[in-house]
Amino acid sequence: MEKFDLIIIGGGAGAFAAAIKANELKAKTAIVNAGLPLGGTCVNVGCVPSKTLLWAGEILHHAKHHGVSGIELEVKSFDFQKVVQDEQALVEKLRQEKYEKVLKSLEFVTAIEGKAKFVGKDEIEITDQRNPEPRRVQGQRFIIAAGSTATVPPIDNIREVGYITHIEALKLKQQPKELIIVGAGPVGLEFAQMYARFGTKIAILHRGPSVFRPAEPELSTRLAEILTQEGIAIKLNARVKSAYKEGNKKVLVYKQGDSSAEALAKADEILLAVGKTPNTQGLGLDTTGVAIDENQAIKVNQQFQTSRPHIFAVGDVTNAPLRLEITAGREGTLAAENALKGTQLFIDYNSVPYTIFTDPQLAGVGLTEDEQIKKMGVCACRTVSFADVPKAIIMRQTEGLIKMAIHPQTRQILGVHILAPNAGELIAEAMILIKNKNTIDDVVNFLPMFPTLAEAIKIVALSFTKDISKLSCCI
């Protein structure tokens, strides 16, 4: 039986980062992958394809609504199938360049195609449809990076009626005229705007009282207003009960708020976007004694170690505070080093940003106002409109907001939250400010280029001590 220093289960961001680090450490490593092709969710059915289609929708929208007087632009045609084909071609290219070629360059890493299942504390069995004989290999250390799948909520008859997830929504051969989206997290919001800009009539049914609960309420409320202005119907506090077919339409029955009355939503297709379920079933974890929580996620400590010291886990399969592509990759790198060298490396999740790639984008890092109040009993916060940012005025995109939270005594920056064009780019600066424990005095002394959206961070820092309506452009 073949033996390895490290066996990695999975083929996505966390698994590949772990494999690259293990190769650098010259450890004999196996990476075992099944399900999605190499690259996992992000490159195949997540970040890359969705952002490609979002960009296509943004071009369409701004061509029609650029807001510059004296310029009339006409979109001559829009071919949904060709746009999807272009997106899929880009996915194939990036998968080859960033995963398949990279894997071939890792001299100490062996790739094994198949589904892994623990059959002992240090042994897995690998099954592959192309090979009738299961293969068994042993490892001294393991990293589980098996990812997650879209959650199917308990809606009566939903499986019989039929639905799609983000995977199918990225590959549809025919554009739906009407689409119901269940859920208003990052996936729900991004796909809602994307398809709405392509011309699909969209209705969002969301169980919570606001879109994307982790965000600052001011910003998420403004984003919901913007999406509504674009024709997207958003129903909050909507509890979906059941589904049925009516001719060619799919119908969802829901109740909204405290009302006992049932309401109906009809569409050609239903997209479920209510979250992700860790892929822990079928891994044989009961054989190893690896503990999972009530959400089927593997419990890990700060060093990504499971309840079995020689088994680590990273990415969506874990109960880590954030489950993002960027955290999965970094977790994979650190977990490999911890597993092979006995280090105690970890991530400070408080300084990790998030971004929802709507237009405008919603991004944040650090504490929100509510979190600071719960933690300190007080919040020193300021919110500034992008109507006060010259670059946003030039771009005719002033509907955004930026909010900053600071320590009331030291003036250290504790949180920054942005709703704006390119907020995902801007939040990188805020991430550094929080990680380095910078104060608003530091930011006031910075000299960002004029005119740029990045000036918004200095302007909101200035707003703590000055009336920004009485300031000139460059100070």
N, C-alpha and C positions, 0 to 999 in steps of 0.2 A: 504493500500500500504506500502511495506517495505521501510524503510528509512535507509540510511547509512551516516556515517561521510565522507567517501571517496569512490568514484567509479572509478575504473581503467579500461580503455577500451584497451584491448590488452593482449597478453600472452607471449611476448618475453622478452628480457633482461631488457628493461626499465620498463615494467610493473611489472616484478617479483621483481626487486630491489625496486620499489615503494611499493609493497605489503609487502615485508620484513620489510622495515622501518616503514610502517603504523602499522604493527603487533607489532613492538617494542614499538611504541607509544600507543598501546592498543586502536587504533581507529577501530570502526566497519567499515569494508571495504569489498567491492565487487570487484572481478576481473572478467571481462566479456570478453570472448575470442571466436573468430570464425576464420575460414580459416585454417591457419597452426595449427598443434598441439601445446600443451604447449611447450614453449621454443622458439617459433617464428623462425625467419630466421636462427640465428646463429647455434643452435644445430641441427635443422632439415634440412635446405637446404643451409647453409652458411659455417661458419668457420669450424665446426667439420667435416662434410663429405668431403668438398673440400680439407682440409689439410690432411685428411686421404688418399685420392687418390693421392695428390701431393707427400706424403711421399712414397707411393708405386712406383710412377714413379721415384722418386729420387733413391730408392734402385735399381731399374732396370738399371738406367743410370750409376750410380757409380760402379755397378758390372761390367759393360762393359768398363767403361772409368775411372778407379780409378787412373791410371797413375803411379802405383808402379811397377818398374821393377822386374821381377822374379816371379810375381804372375799372374796366368791366371785363371780367374773365368768364369764359364759357367752358364748362366741362362737356366735351363733345360726346363722350361715351363712357360707360362704366360696365365692364364685363366681370361679373362676380367670379365666374369659373376661372378666368385667366388670373385674377388677383390671387385666388387660392392656390392655383398652380405655381405662381411665382413664389408665394410663401413657402410651399412645400419644397421647391427647388433650393431655396435658401437654407431650409432646415437640413436637407441632404448634404449640401456643401459644408455647412458648419460641423455637422456630425462627422464627416470624413476628415476635415482639417483639424478639429479640436479634440476628437476622441479616437477615431480609428487609427489615424496616423500617429497620434501621441502614444497610444497603447503599444503599437509596434516598436516604438523607440525605447520602451522600458525593458531593458535586458534581463532584469531579475524578476519580472512579472509574467506569469502564465495566465492567459485568458481561457476560461472554461464556460461554455454555453450550457445553461441548464438551470433547473430549479434546485436550490439547496435546502436541505432539511437536516437538522441535528439528529444524529442517532446515538450520540454519546457526548460527554462533556468536551471532548477534543476531536470529534469526528463528525463529518457531514456526508450525506448521501446526495448525489447529484443525478437528477433524472432529466432526460432530454428525449423528446418525441422522435428525433432522428436516430437515437441509439437505444435499442430495446434493453440493453444491460445497464443498470444503474452503476455509477462510479462512486467509489468511496475514497475520501482523502482525509488526512489528519492535519491538525494545526496546533501550534503552541499557543497562538493568540488569534483572536477573531475580531473583526469589526463588522457589525451589521449595519448596512446602509441600504435597506430594501425599499425605502420610500413610502409612498402612500397612494391611495386611490380616492376618487371622488366619493363622498358620502351620499348614500341614498336615504333621504329622510323617511319616517314612517307615514307615508301618504297612502291611504287605502287605494288599491287597484292601480298604483302608479306603474308597476312593472308590466301589467297587462295592457295599459294604455300606451306605454312607451315614452321614453325620454332620451335626451342626449346629455352628455357631460362636456366639459371643455375640450376633451379629446375629439369627439365627433364634431363639435362646433367649429373646429379649425379645419375640417376636411369636407364640409358639406358640398355636394355637387350642385345643389340648387338652393338659392337664397330663399329663406322663408319670408312670406309676406307679413306674417305676424309671429311674434315670439314672446313667450312668457318665461321670465327668469325668476327662479325661486332662490332668494338669497341676495344680499347686497354687500358682500365683502369685496375684496379686490377682484376676484374673477367675475362676480356678478356685475359690478359697476363697469369694468373694462369691456366686457362683452356687450353690455347694454348700449354703451355709447358707440362702440365699433359698428354693431349691426344697425343701430338707428341712423348713423351717418351713411350707411350703405343703402338706406331706404326702407328698412324693416320697421314695422310698428312694434314698439317694445312696451311691455308692462312688467314691472318688478314687484314681486310679492316678498316682503321681508318681515320676519318674525319680530325683530327688535324695534325699539322706538326711534332709532336713527340709523342712517347708513353708516357702516363701518364704525362700530362702537369705540374701538381704541383711540380714534382720532379726537382732536379738540372739537367739541360740539359746534362752536362757531364756524369752523372750517368745513365740517361734514355737512352742516345745514346749508352753507353757501353752495357747496358742490351739488347737493340735491336740488337746490333752486336752479342751478345752471343746467343740469340734466333735464329738469322739468321744462325749462324754456326751450330745450331742443326737441321737445315732444315726447319725452320718455315719461310714462305714467308710473309713479312710485307709490305703492301702498304699504305703509308702515304698520307695525303691530298686526300683521296679517298671519293668521294661523291656518295653513293649508290642511284641509281635512281629507279630501278624496279627489279622485280623478275619474273621468269617463269620456267616452267618445261620442261625438254628435256629428254624424256624417264624416266629412274629411277633417273635422276640427277635433282638437284635444281640449278638454275642459277641466279646469281646476275649481273645486269648491272650497271657499275659505271664509273665515270670519275675521272681522277687523275690530281691534280694540275690545271694548267691553260689550259690543253688540252681540246679541244672540242670533241676529239675522244672518243668513248665509248669502254670500255673493259669489258670482261666477266670473271666471276669466277664461276667454277662449282664444286659441291660436293654432297655427299650423304645427308648432313644435314647442316642447317644454325643455328648458335648460335648467338642470339642477346645479346650483352653485352655493351649497350650504356648508362647505368645508371639506376636510380631508380625513380619511381614516387610515391609520398606520397599517402597513402590510406586515403584520406579525402572525396572522393566521397561516398555518401550514409550514412554519419554520421549525416546528418541533421544539419550541422553547421550554415546554414542560419537561422535556428530557434533560435539559441543562439546569433547570432551576432559575432561569432568568425571569425576573419579576416584571409584570406589566401592570398598568393602572386600569381604571374603569373605562378609559377610552381606547384600550388596546395598545397604548403606547408603551414602549420599553422605558422603564425607570432608569435614569442614569444620574451619576453624581456630577460634580463640577468638572471632573476630568474625563467625562464621557464613559465612565466605567459602569457596567451593569452590576446586578447583585452577584454575578460570578466574576471574580477579579480578572480572569484572563479573557473575558468577552467584553468588548466595547460596542457602543452604538452611536450613530450620528444621523443628523438630518430629520426628515419627516417621520421616521419610524420611532422617534424618541418623544419624551415629555419635556424637552427643552423649552425655555421661555419663549423663544422665537423659532419659527420653522420657515426659513427663507433659503433661497438658493445660495446667497452669500454666506449665511451661517453654516449651511451644510458643508460647503467647501472648506471653510476654515476649521470646522469641527473635525473633518476628515483628516486634514493635515496634522492637527494637534493630537488627535486620538492615535494616529499611527506612531507618532513620536512617543506619546505616553506608553503605548503598548510595547514598543520595541526597546525603548531606552529607560523606562521607569520614571520619566519626568512627570511633573504635576501641572502641565499647561492647561489653561482654561480661557474662556471668552468673557469679557465684560459686556453682557447683553444690554446694559443701560446705555451704552454708547453706539449701539447698532441701529442704523436708520431703517425705515420702511418707505416704500413708495407705491402708490396706486397710479398706474399710467393712464389715467383719464386725461382729458384736456379741458381745463387745466389739471395738472398733476397734483396729487395730495401726498405730502411727505412729512415725516416727523422723526425726531430723535430726542431721547431724554424724557423728562417728566412733563406730563400735562398739568394744567391748573388743578384739576381734581386730585391727581396723584400727589402733587406737592402739598396741598391742603391736608390730605390724609397723613402725609409723612411728617410735616412740620407745623401743621395747624394754621398756616398762613401762606399766601402766595403773592409774590410781586410779579405781576404780569402786564404786558402791554401788547395790544393788537394794532397793526398798521395796515391800511388798505394799499393795494398796489396802484391805486389812483394817485398815491403820493410818490411813486417810483417813476422817474422820467422815462426809462426804457420801456416800461409797461404802457405808458401813454403813447409812446412812439409806435408800439406794436398794436395799439388799439385793443389791448387785453388787460383791462384794469379791474376786472371783477374779483381778483384774488386777494388773499389775506396772508399776513405773516404774524405769528404770535410767539413771543419769547417769555420764558419764565426764568427769574434769577433768584439767587439767595438774597433775602432782604438786608442782611448785614454785610456780607462779603462782596455782593454784586456778582458772584460767580454765575455763569450761565448754566442753567440746569435743564432747559428744554427749549427746542425750537421746532415750530410746526408751520408748514408752508402749503398754501394752495395757490399755485401759479404755473405759468408755462415753465417747463424745465425744472420743476421743483426737485425732481430726482437728482439733478446736477447740483442745485444749490444746497441740498441737505448735506452734501459731502463736506462743505465748509463748516456747517453747523456741527457735524459729527466730530471734526477735529477740535473745535472750540470746547465742546463738552468733554471729550477725552482728555484734553490738555488742561482742563479746569480754568479756562480763560474767563475773564470778567468783561463786563460791558465797557469798562475803561480801555481794555486792550483793543476791543473792536472799534471804538471811537477813534483810536489812534491809527487804525488801518487806513489804507488808501486804495479802495477798490476803483477799478476803471469806470469812467463815465462815458457814455451811458451804458450800464449793464444791469441786469436783474439782480446780480449779486449785491448791488448797493442796498437792496432791501434789508439785508442783515445789519448793515451799519445804521440805516435809518431807524429800524425798530430799537436798536441799542440806544440811539440818541433820544428816542421818545421817552425814556425813563427820566431824563433830566432836562429836556428841552421841549418847547412847543414846535414841532416839526413844520407846522404850517407857516412859521415865520423864518424858515431857513432857506437859503438859496440852494442851487443844485449841488455844488461841490463845496464841502466844508471840511 
